[in-house]
Amino acid sequence: MSKGKTKWLLSGPFLVWSVAFIVIPLFIIVYYGLTTADGAFTLSNVLQMGTPENIKALVYALVLSVISTVICLVMAYPLAMILSNMNFNANGFIVMIFIIPMWMNFLLRTLAWQTLLEKSGVINMLLGALHLPKLNIINTPYAILLGMVYNFLPFMLLPIYNSLIKIDQNVVNAARDLGANGFHTFWRIIFPLSLPGVISGITMVFVPALTTFVISDLLGGAKILLIGNVIEQKFKQGNNWNVGSGLSLVLMVFILISMAVMHKYDKEGEGVAF
């Protein structure tokens, strides 16, 4: 058997999986998003994003996504640097601590925070026992931000950590030998070399944060509608697949832009290889 045929056979399962779970679903979304209930071509579904309610939900989602991404970056980068400088056994254990919660169902993790943050929840019970002011952040944007940061922080940490451990320490030591102080070594050497991981982490946090609806449903009390909630309601409550698909197509534009940025700065995929 030729080498070319062997490659096709080996890639066959992946191609079948991609067609079944990526290409066909995307085709269905495009079809419904650009047609009416009668199957006629229309752009009205896509233009529904221009309504005041949907613009508000989109802007709200963009703002919360950007803030949560910045918070994750600020928290993850120093931690990734600390882990990259530790011995293998210690950093492997700590990284595992961050990975273990990801093994739990996303919905259960968010429900756990709902139980912790509610007015009669565990945190407020402890604060009351200590005679401290209670937290009233449930059903607010702050609770949604907390849920986003908690759920998506590992997706920022791991790519940055992966980029940092691949940096040749001889390059860093050479910069120090040439007189560079700690700040200049970081800014001129370490950070540029870790940029693929940073871009990858930003993309992997921003995209799910922009499209999420479970976190805002549970921690926002369904009072704060993000664009993900609007799309979910179109599909599940209104049974309007056409408008829901049209709004999804608009949201895909932001996702494609994020993926294009990641591809530009991480052409070798170094930041996503966990």
NORSUL-V41692 format. One record per backbone hydrogen bond with DSSP energy under -1.0 kcal/mol. NH is the residue of the N-H (numbers start at 1). CO is the residue of the C=O. If there is no record, write none. Layout:
BEGIN
NH|CO / NH|CO
END
This chain:
BEGIN
6|2 / 7|3 / 8|4 / 9|5 / 10|6 / 11|7 / 15|11 / 16|12 / 17|13 / 18|14 / 19|15 / 20|16 / 21|17 / 22|18 / 23|18 / 24|19 / 26|22 / 27|23 / 28|24 / 29|25 / 30|26 / 31|27 / 32|28 / 33|29 / 34|30 / 35|32 / 36|40 / 39|36 / 42|34 / 47|43 / 49|46 / 50|47 / 51|48 / 55|51 / 56|52 / 57|53 / 58|54 / 59|55 / 60|56 / 61|57 / 62|58 / 63|59 / 64|60 / 65|61 / 66|62 / 67|63 / 68|64 / 69|65 / 70|66 / 71|67 / 72|68 / 73|69 / 74|70 / 75|71 / 76|72 / 77|73 / 79|75 / 80|76 / 81|77 / 82|78 / 83|79 / 84|80 / 85|81 / 86|83 / 91|87 / 92|88 / 93|89 / 94|90 / 95|91 / 96|92 / 97|93 / 98|94 / 99|95 / 100|96 / 102|99 / 103|100 / 104|101 / 109|105 / 110|106 / 111|107 / 112|108 / 113|109 / 114|110 / 115|111 / 116|112 / 117|113 / 118|114 / 121|118 / 123|116 / 125|121 / 126|122 / 127|123 / 128|124 / 129|125 / 130|126 / 131|128 / 132|127 / 139|219 / 140|137 / 144|140 / 145|141 / 146|142 / 147|143 / 148|144 / 149|145 / 150|146 / 151|147 / 152|148 / 153|149 / 156|153 / 157|153 / 158|154 / 160|156 / 161|157 / 162|158 / 163|159 / 164|160 / 165|161 / 167|164 / 171|168 / 172|168 / 173|169 / 174|170 / 175|171 / 176|172 / 177|173 / 178|174 / 179|176 / 180|175 / 185|181 / 186|182 / 187|183 / 188|184 / 189|185 / 190|185 / 191|186 / 193|189 / 194|190 / 198|194 / 199|195 / 200|196 / 201|197 / 202|198 / 203|199 / 204|200 / 205|201 / 206|202 / 207|203 / 209|205 / 210|206 / 211|207 / 212|208 / 217|213 / 218|214 / 219|215 / 222|216 / 223|220 / 227|57 / 230|226 / 231|227 / 232|228 / 233|229 / 234|230 / 235|231 / 236|232 / 237|233 / 238|233 / 240|234 / 244|240 / 245|241 / 246|242 / 247|243 / 248|244 / 249|245 / 250|246 / 251|247 / 252|248 / 255|251 / 256|252 / 257|253 / 258|254 / 259|255 / 260|256 / 261|257 / 262|258 / 263|259 / 264|260 / 265|261 / 266|262 / 269|266 / 274|272
END
